[in-house]
Structures are given as C-alpha cells and as structure tokens.
C-alpha cells in the first residue's frame, strides 16, 4: 500500500479511535461491536421492568387508604420509586457494558476489549501473523434470524482461543479478515527471508 495512504489511514484511525494505542503506520481495518439484537434485549428488559413497576405503582394508588394507611402508602411509593431508579440504572450499566465490548482488526493486530461490568475489563492484543484460524459460529434459530453469533480467533503455539460472542460479523467481513491475516503472514515471511 502507498506510504501516503497508510499515513492518512493511520491519522484517521487515531482520530476515530483515540483510545486505541496504535503503532506507527498501523490503522483500523474493521471495528466490530456487539449485535444490535443486544440493544433490543437491553431496552426490552428495561421497558418490561418499568411497565411492571408502574403497574404495581398504579395498583398501590388504587387501594383504599384504609388498607395500607398513609404511612404504608408513602412507604410503598418510596420503594417503587427506588425500584424504578434501580431499573433505569441497570439499563444504563448494560448500555455501558454493551458499548465497552469491541473487536478491532488493524493491519498489524487484533485488539479485543471485553467488558463484563464497568469495573471488570480486559484487553487482548494479538499479532496477526500468530493467528491460525478465524471462524464465526451461529447456534440456534435466534442467532440465524437476528444475524449474530460468536467470532473466534485461534492462535498458533499455545492454541489460545479468543471469542467475541454476540457479534454481528458478516460472511464477507470474515473473508476480508482472513485475507488481512494471510497478507500479514506473507509480509512477515518475506521480512524473515530478507
């Protein structure tokens, strides 16, 4: 690739992904995130929780004052308000975790960021030439219908497997990633031979 184009792509990648520590002349080829279906699950769960809590709130309002008493009614409102806030906070945390799970394929590395919670994050950086196998698996009807699955990378040697679940990798993206890895291996082989 032309040196000028590499520098432009590197500058663009640094601008688009400032949190990535890219080496000189390294640029992002692909950026994968979790499937959009995960967003539907997050918003659906929060919405169902809010609907159930609001129904409980309306039931508490419809009760005659004598059953709960004024103090009991106020206590029920406070508990329901706290549960609504907790439901919304769970939704916000789930969105942060959703956005924190990314997989980047550069011209030199694969960078995987896995966030299990806002305080538990891991980052894996894998050199492209050390990747032996790239695969994408869909298990079940739901994954096929909503076009998501598990993206796997296996390395040479210790045979470590890196998985990126709930990914929306398209078949053409998988072929392109495989091609990038093959090119990186050939480049490394040529550098060794010279």
Secondary structure by P-SEA (a helix, b strand, c coil): ccaaaaaaaaaaaaaacccccccccccccccccccaaaaaaaaaaaaaaaaaaaaaaaaaaacccccccaaaaaaaaaaaaaaaaaaaaaaaaaaaaaaacbbbbcccbbbbbbbccccbbbbbbbbcccccccccccccaaaaaabbbbbbbbbcccbbbbbbccccccaaaaaaaaaaaaaaaaaaaaaaac
